[in-house]
Amino acid sequence: MTIINIVAAVIFGIALIHTFAAKSIAHLAHRYPAHAGLLHLLGEIEVVFGFWSLVLIVAMAALSGREAAIGYAESRHYTEPLFVFVIMVIAASRPVLECVRLIVNAIARVMPVHAAVAQTWACLALVPLIGSLITEPAAMTLAALMLAPLAFGPGIPERLKYGALGVLFVNVSVGGTLTSFAAPPVLMVASRWSWDSMFMAAHFGWKAAAAVLLNATVMTFLLRRHLQHEIAAAAQGSAKTVVPLSVSAVHLLFLAGVVVFAHHPVIFIGLFMFFLGFTQAYEQFQSPLILKEGLLVGFFLAGLVVLGGMQEWWLQPIVSSLEPKALFFGAMALTAITDNAALTYLGSLIEGISDPAKYMLVAGAVAGGGLTVIANAPNPAGVALLRSGFSDESISVGGLLAGAFLPTLVVAGFLLFF
């Protein structure tokens, strides 16, 4: 342990406090209009970890020299932030969104409930499970965009919005565990522990699916009375120019290509550049791309990579010292203040870790992935796309924690006792 380790841990702790205080900082913008721009910036959750990672690099430069600080920043791996940015923008493009919306609407038509209720259930249940094929960040993006006019409209009580947000985050966190490549915390250990998609489906997938369906059903039931008035808003955009099948197919191919080459940023960034060119060529079939939202999310995750990389010295001893059942609850709690992929990665470095401990580590990490914004990589995407539906256009970290608490217990129950 060095002075840099201690400073990094303190800065990380301050960043966590900042996430909880973000909504209060945003409120200050109304009291101090002369500094409203700066306060709004610091009140955005997506900015928090990027801001404090800059503070860390400056502190490292002061304590260890410029070369050491630059060397550390350049030693981090930024593939995940880049991937989340790219997949968010492509998944949120109008042709892809309309394809998924057609599937959701088709399912809704055969369900014996009001259309808005059925659509909300499908977005909370089925889209997170599709994340096992298209990755969790893509599922989060699609679900958030379709849920925004349904469960986060002006007629929905704030407490139910936080409940729906918590269910969405928790369901996306576990919805990607049916395969070995879609959930970041699973991906970190899959190759090292030889966990293929068959293993994931047998040991995690069916339990996760059952928990997702239960969470979505309960939340939709609580929302049902308010949803019946939101169907008109959800149908907005139906009068736009119809997207040709060929354009939709090309967008889906770009999405599939980015998923396939998710670990090769040179390739998927190249595909993204071609995608941008294609959207310009056929702009009559496009809606504005969510470049700003995607960049903010990428910035958040890159900051988490920089700050989180200095926390191994205290995190790994905790993980390695816990017995399997204690490890489950420890991982669930630690995930809320770190990142579940970083946590499972640290666990994968432990030599001689038992098979029960492996399962409990990953199970706890995915179960706790909805508790906070930083707990799971796709969560900042959900915040960026849904915050406008909340009062003051900001999301309370405490409200999210409260909304995700019971769905997390449901997931924990399935993963721990079945």
C-alpha positions as CSV (number, residue, x, y, z in Angstrom):
1,M,0.0,0.0,0.0
2,T,1.4,3.4,-1.0
3,I,0.3,7.0,-0.6
4,I,-1.1,6.9,-4.1
5,N,-3.3,3.9,-3.2
6,I,-4.7,5.8,-0.2
7,V,-5.3,9.0,-2.2
8,A,-7.1,7.0,-4.9
9,A,-9.3,5.3,-2.3
10,V,-10.2,8.6,-0.8
11,I,-11.0,10.2,-4.2
12,F,-13.1,7.1,-5.0
13,G,-15.0,7.5,-1.8
14,I,-15.6,11.2,-2.6
15,A,-16.9,10.2,-6.0
16,L,-19.3,7.8,-4.5
17,I,-20.6,10.5,-2.1
18,H,-20.9,12.8,-5.2
19,T,-23.2,10.3,-6.9
20,F,-25.5,10.4,-3.9
21,A,-25.4,14.2,-3.8
22,A,-25.8,14.8,-7.6
23,K,-29.5,15.6,-7.4
24,S,-29.0,18.1,-4.5
25,I,-26.2,19.7,-6.5
26,A,-28.6,20.1,-9.5
27,H,-31.1,21.8,-7.2
28,L,-28.5,24.4,-6.2
29,A,-28.5,25.6,-9.8
30,H,-31.8,27.3,-9.2
31,R,-30.5,29.0,-6.1
32,Y,-27.3,30.3,-7.7
33,P,-28.1,31.2,-11.3
34,A,-24.7,32.8,-11.8
35,H,-23.2,29.3,-11.6
36,A,-26.1,27.3,-12.9
37,G,-24.1,25.9,-15.8
38,L,-21.4,24.5,-13.6
39,L,-23.8,23.2,-11.0
40,H,-25.9,21.5,-13.7
41,L,-22.7,19.9,-15.0
42,L,-21.6,18.6,-11.6
43,G,-25.2,17.5,-10.9
44,E,-25.1,15.0,-13.8
45,I,-24.4,11.5,-12.6
46,E,-22.7,10.6,-15.9
47,V,-20.0,13.4,-15.2
48,V,-19.1,12.3,-11.7
49,F,-16.5,9.6,-12.3
50,G,-15.0,11.3,-15.3
51,F,-14.5,14.5,-13.2
52,W,-13.0,12.6,-10.2
53,S,-10.7,10.5,-12.5
54,L,-9.2,13.8,-13.7
55,V,-8.7,14.8,-10.1
56,L,-6.9,11.4,-9.5
57,I,-4.6,11.9,-12.5
58,V,-3.7,15.4,-11.4
59,A,-3.0,14.1,-7.9
60,M,-0.8,11.3,-9.3
61,A,1.1,13.8,-11.4
62,A,1.7,15.9,-8.3
63,L,2.8,13.0,-6.1
64,S,4.6,10.7,-8.6
65,G,5.3,12.8,-11.6
66,R,3.8,13.5,-14.9
67,E,5.1,10.4,-16.6
68,A,3.7,8.1,-14.0
69,A,0.3,9.7,-14.2
70,I,0.2,9.5,-18.0
71,G,1.5,6.0,-17.9
72,Y,-1.3,4.9,-15.5
73,A,-4.0,6.5,-17.6
74,E,-2.7,4.9,-20.8
75,S,-2.4,1.5,-19.1
76,R,-6.2,1.3,-18.5
77,H,-8.4,-0.7,-21.0
78,Y,-11.2,1.5,-22.4
79,T,-12.8,-1.1,-24.7
80,E,-16.0,-1.4,-22.6
81,P,-16.7,2.4,-22.5
82,L,-16.1,2.6,-26.3
83,F,-18.3,-0.5,-26.9
84,V,-21.2,0.9,-24.7
85,F,-21.1,4.2,-26.6
86,V,-21.2,2.5,-30.0
87,I,-23.8,-0.1,-29.1
88,M,-26.0,2.6,-27.5
89,V,-26.1,4.8,-30.6
90,I,-26.7,1.9,-33.0
91,A,-29.4,0.2,-30.8
92,A,-31.2,3.5,-30.4
93,S,-31.3,4.2,-34.1
94,R,-34.8,4.4,-35.5
95,P,-34.7,1.3,-37.7
96,V,-33.5,-0.9,-34.9
97,L,-35.9,0.6,-32.4
98,E,-38.8,0.1,-34.7
99,C,-37.9,-3.6,-35.3
100,V,-37.9,-4.3,-31.6
101,R,-41.1,-2.2,-31.1
102,L,-42.8,-4.3,-33.8
103,I,-41.9,-7.5,-31.8
104,V,-43.1,-6.0,-28.5
105,N,-46.3,-4.8,-30.1
106,A,-47.0,-8.2,-31.7
107,I,-46.6,-9.9,-28.3
108,A,-48.8,-7.2,-26.7
109,R,-51.6,-7.8,-29.1
110,V,-52.0,-11.5,-28.1
111,M,-52.0,-10.7,-24.3
112,P,-55.4,-10.4,-22.6
113,V,-54.6,-6.9,-21.1
114,H,-54.6,-3.3,-22.1
115,A,-52.0,-2.6,-24.9
116,A,-49.9,-0.2,-22.8
117,V,-49.8,-2.7,-19.9
118,A,-48.7,-5.5,-22.2
119,Q,-46.0,-3.3,-23.8
120,T,-44.6,-2.3,-20.4
121,W,-44.4,-5.9,-19.3
122,A,-42.7,-6.9,-22.4
123,C,-40.1,-4.1,-22.1
124,L,-39.4,-5.0,-18.4
125,A,-39.3,-8.7,-19.0
126,L,-38.5,-9.8,-22.6
127,V,-36.2,-7.0,-23.7
128,P,-33.8,-7.6,-20.7
129,L,-33.7,-11.3,-21.6
130,I,-33.0,-10.5,-25.2
131,G,-29.9,-8.9,-23.7
132,S,-28.4,-12.4,-23.6
133,L,-28.1,-12.2,-27.4
134,I,-27.6,-8.5,-28.2
135,T,-25.6,-7.6,-25.0
136,E,-26.9,-5.9,-21.9
137,P,-26.1,-2.3,-23.0
138,A,-28.1,-2.7,-26.1
139,A,-31.0,-4.2,-24.2
140,M,-30.9,-1.3,-21.7
141,T,-31.0,1.2,-24.5
142,L,-33.9,-0.4,-26.3
143,A,-35.9,-1.0,-23.1
144,A,-35.4,2.5,-21.8
145,L,-36.4,4.2,-25.0
146,M,-39.6,2.2,-25.3
147,L,-40.5,2.5,-21.6
148,A,-39.9,6.3,-21.5
149,P,-43.4,7.3,-22.8
150,L,-45.0,4.4,-20.9
151,A,-43.7,4.0,-17.4
152,F,-41.9,7.4,-17.1
153,G,-44.5,9.8,-18.4
154,P,-45.9,12.8,-16.5
155,G,-48.9,10.8,-15.3
156,I,-46.9,8.3,-13.4
157,P,-46.2,8.8,-9.6
158,E,-42.5,9.4,-8.8
159,R,-42.4,6.4,-6.5
160,L,-43.6,4.1,-9.2
161,K,-41.0,5.5,-11.7
162,Y,-38.2,4.7,-9.2
163,G,-39.8,1.2,-8.8
164,A,-39.8,0.7,-12.6
165,L,-36.3,2.0,-12.9
166,G,-35.1,-0.4,-10.2
167,V,-36.8,-3.4,-11.9
168,L,-35.3,-2.4,-15.3
169,F,-31.8,-2.1,-13.9
170,V,-32.0,-5.4,-11.9
171,N,-33.6,-7.3,-14.8
172,V,-31.0,-6.1,-17.3
173,S,-28.2,-7.1,-14.9
174,V,-29.4,-10.7,-14.7
175,G,-31.1,-10.9,-18.1
176,G,-27.8,-11.2,-19.8
177,T,-26.7,-14.3,-17.9
178,L,-28.3,-16.9,-20.3
179,T,-25.2,-16.7,-22.4
180,S,-21.5,-16.3,-21.6
181,F,-20.8,-13.2,-23.6
182,A,-23.6,-10.6,-23.0
183,A,-23.2,-9.7,-19.3
184,P,-19.9,-7.8,-18.4
185,P,-19.4,-9.6,-15.1
186,V,-19.8,-13.0,-16.7
187,L,-17.6,-12.1,-19.6
188,M,-14.7,-11.3,-17.2
189,V,-14.6,-14.8,-16.0
190,A,-16.0,-17.0,-18.7
191,S,-12.9,-17.9,-20.6
192,R,-10.7,-18.2,-17.5
193,W,-13.1,-20.5,-15.8
194,S,-14.4,-22.3,-18.9
195,W,-17.9,-21.2,-18.5
196,D,-19.7,-21.5,-21.9
197,S,-23.2,-20.5,-22.8
198,M,-24.5,-24.0,-22.0
199,F,-23.1,-23.7,-18.5
200,M,-24.6,-20.3,-18.0
201,A,-28.0,-21.4,-19.2
202,A,-28.0,-24.4,-16.9
203,H,-26.6,-22.7,-13.7
204,F,-27.8,-19.1,-14.1
205,G,-30.1,-18.6,-17.1
206,W,-33.4,-20.3,-16.0
207,K,-33.1,-18.8,-12.5
208,A,-32.5,-15.4,-13.9
209,A,-35.4,-15.7,-16.4
210,A,-37.8,-16.7,-13.6
211,A,-36.7,-13.7,-11.5
212,V,-37.0,-11.3,-14.4
213,L,-40.5,-12.5,-15.3
214,L,-41.6,-12.2,-11.6
215,N,-40.2,-8.8,-11.1
216,A,-41.7,-7.5,-14.4
217,T,-45.1,-8.9,-13.6
218,V,-45.3,-7.4,-10.1
219,M,-44.1,-4.0,-11.3
220,T,-46.5,-3.9,-14.3
221,F,-49.3,-4.8,-11.9
222,L,-48.5,-1.9,-9.7
223,L,-48.3,0.4,-12.7
224,R,-51.4,-0.9,-14.5
225,R,-53.9,1.9,-13.6
226,H,-51.6,4.6,-14.7
227,L,-50.5,3.0,-17.9
228,Q,-53.9,2.9,-19.6
229,H,-53.6,6.6,-20.3
230,E,-50.1,6.5,-21.7
231,I,-50.7,4.4,-24.9
232,A,-51.2,7.5,-27.1
233,A,-47.8,8.9,-26.0
234,A,-46.2,5.5,-26.7
235,A,-47.5,5.5,-30.2
236,Q,-45.8,8.7,-31.1
237,G,-43.9,8.6,-34.3
238,S,-46.2,6.1,-36.1
239,A,-46.9,8.8,-38.8
240,K,-43.2,9.0,-39.8
241,T,-41.9,7.7,-43.1
242,V,-41.9,3.9,-43.1
243,V,-38.4,2.4,-42.8
244,P,-37.7,0.0,-45.7
245,L,-36.8,-3.5,-44.8
246,S,-33.4,-3.2,-46.5
247,V,-32.5,-0.2,-44.2
248,S,-33.6,-2.0,-41.1
249,A,-31.6,-5.1,-42.2
250,V,-28.4,-3.1,-42.7
251,H,-28.8,-1.5,-39.2
252,L,-29.3,-4.9,-37.7
253,L,-26.2,-6.1,-39.4
254,F,-24.2,-3.2,-38.0
255,L,-25.6,-4.1,-34.5
256,A,-24.7,-7.8,-34.9
257,G,-21.2,-6.9,-36.2
258,V,-20.5,-4.7,-33.2
259,V,-21.7,-7.4,-30.8
260,V,-19.5,-10.0,-32.6
261,F,-16.4,-7.8,-32.4
262,A,-17.1,-6.4,-29.0
263,H,-13.5,-7.1,-27.8
264,H,-11.9,-5.5,-30.8
265,P,-12.3,-1.7,-30.7
266,V,-10.4,-1.1,-33.9
267,I,-13.0,-3.2,-35.7
268,F,-16.2,-2.0,-34.0
269,I,-15.1,1.7,-34.2
270,G,-14.6,1.1,-37.9
271,L,-18.0,-0.4,-38.3
272,F,-19.4,2.5,-36.4
273,M,-17.9,5.0,-38.8
274,F,-19.5,3.1,-41.7
275,F,-22.8,3.2,-39.7
276,L,-22.6,6.9,-39.4
277,G,-22.1,7.2,-43.1
278,F,-25.0,5.0,-43.8
279,T,-27.3,7.0,-41.6
280,Q,-26.4,10.2,-43.5
281,A,-27.0,8.5,-46.8
282,Y,-30.5,7.5,-45.7
283,E,-31.3,10.3,-43.3
284,Q,-35.0,10.4,-44.3
285,F,-35.4,7.1,-42.4
286,Q,-33.5,8.2,-39.3
287,S,-34.2,10.0,-36.0
288,P,-31.4,12.1,-34.4
289,L,-28.7,9.8,-33.0
290,I,-28.2,9.8,-29.3
291,L,-24.5,10.8,-29.6
292,K,-24.5,13.2,-26.6
293,E,-26.1,10.6,-24.3
294,G,-23.8,7.9,-25.6
295,L,-20.7,10.0,-25.1
296,L,-21.7,10.9,-21.5
297,V,-22.2,7.3,-20.7
298,G,-18.8,6.4,-22.2
299,F,-17.2,9.2,-20.2
300,F,-18.8,7.9,-17.0
301,L,-17.5,4.3,-17.6
302,A,-14.1,5.5,-18.6
303,G,-13.8,7.5,-15.4
304,L,-14.9,4.3,-13.5
305,V,-12.1,2.4,-15.3
306,V,-9.5,4.9,-14.2
307,L,-10.7,5.2,-10.6
308,G,-11.6,1.5,-10.2
309,G,-8.2,0.4,-11.3
310,M,-6.6,1.7,-8.1
311,Q,-9.0,-0.1,-5.8
312,E,-7.6,-3.6,-6.2
313,W,-5.4,-3.4,-3.1
314,W,-8.4,-3.4,-0.7
315,L,-11.1,-5.1,-2.8
316,Q,-9.3,-8.3,-3.7
317,P,-8.3,-9.3,-0.1
318,I,-12.0,-8.9,0.9
319,V,-13.2,-11.1,-1.9
320,S,-10.6,-13.8,-1.3
321,S,-11.2,-14.0,2.4
322,L,-15.0,-14.7,2.3
323,E,-16.6,-18.2,2.4
324,P,-19.0,-19.0,-0.5
325,K,-22.3,-17.8,1.1
326,A,-20.7,-14.8,2.7
327,L,-19.1,-14.1,-0.7
328,F,-22.5,-13.9,-2.3
329,F,-23.7,-11.2,0.0
330,G,-20.3,-9.5,0.1
331,A,-20.3,-9.4,-3.7
332,M,-23.8,-8.0,-3.9
333,A,-22.9,-5.2,-1.5
334,L,-19.5,-4.4,-3.0
335,T,-21.1,-4.3,-6.5
336,A,-23.2,-1.4,-5.4
337,I,-20.1,0.7,-4.7
338,T,-17.8,-0.5,-7.4
339,D,-18.8,-2.3,-10.7
340,N,-19.8,-5.9,-11.0
341,A,-17.5,-6.6,-13.9
342,A,-14.5,-5.2,-12.0
343,L,-15.4,-7.3,-9.0
344,T,-15.6,-10.6,-10.9
345,Y,-12.4,-9.7,-12.7
346,L,-10.6,-9.4,-9.4
347,G,-12.2,-12.7,-8.3
348,S,-10.9,-14.4,-11.4
349,L,-7.3,-13.5,-10.4
350,I,-7.6,-15.5,-7.1
351,E,-5.7,-18.7,-7.4
352,G,-7.4,-21.9,-6.3
353,I,-10.9,-20.4,-5.9
354,S,-13.5,-23.2,-5.5
355,D,-16.4,-23.8,-7.8
356,P,-19.0,-22.9,-5.2
357,A,-17.1,-19.6,-4.6
358,K,-17.0,-18.9,-8.3
359,Y,-20.7,-19.3,-8.6
360,M,-21.5,-17.2,-5.5
361,L,-19.2,-14.4,-6.6
362,V,-20.8,-14.0,-10.0
363,A,-24.3,-14.6,-8.6
364,G,-23.9,-11.9,-6.0
365,A,-22.3,-9.5,-8.6
366,V,-25.2,-9.8,-11.1
367,A,-27.8,-9.8,-8.3
368,G,-26.6,-6.5,-7.0
369,G,-26.1,-5.0,-10.5
370,G,-29.3,-2.8,-10.3
371,L,-28.7,-1.2,-6.9
372,T,-26.8,1.9,-8.0
373,V,-25.8,3.7,-11.2
374,I,-22.2,2.3,-11.1
375,A,-23.1,-1.3,-10.2
376,N,-23.5,-2.4,-13.8
377,A,-22.1,-1.0,-17.0
378,P,-25.5,-0.4,-18.8
379,N,-27.0,1.5,-15.9
380,P,-25.6,4.9,-16.9
381,A,-27.3,4.4,-20.2
382,G,-30.6,3.9,-18.5
383,V,-30.0,7.1,-16.4
384,A,-29.1,9.1,-19.5
385,L,-32.2,8.1,-21.4
386,L,-34.8,8.2,-18.6
387,R,-33.8,11.0,-16.3
388,S,-36.0,13.6,-18.2
389,G,-39.0,11.7,-16.9
390,F,-38.1,12.5,-13.2
391,S,-38.6,15.7,-11.3
392,D,-35.8,18.2,-12.0
393,E,-34.7,15.9,-14.8
394,S,-32.4,14.1,-12.4
395,I,-32.4,10.7,-10.7
396,S,-31.9,10.3,-7.0
397,V,-29.4,7.6,-6.1
398,G,-31.3,6.9,-2.9
399,G,-34.5,6.6,-4.9
400,L,-32.9,4.1,-7.3
401,L,-31.6,2.1,-4.3
402,A,-35.1,2.0,-2.8
403,G,-36.7,1.0,-6.1
404,A,-34.2,-1.8,-6.8
405,F,-34.1,-3.2,-3.3
406,L,-37.0,-5.7,-3.5
407,P,-36.3,-6.8,-7.1
408,T,-32.7,-7.5,-6.0
409,L,-34.0,-9.7,-3.1
410,V,-36.1,-11.6,-5.6
411,V,-33.1,-12.3,-7.9
412,A,-30.9,-13.1,-4.9
413,G,-33.5,-15.6,-3.7
414,F,-33.6,-17.4,-7.0
415,L,-29.8,-17.5,-7.4
416,L,-29.1,-18.5,-3.8
417,F,-31.8,-21.1,-3.1
418,F,-32.6,-22.8,-6.4
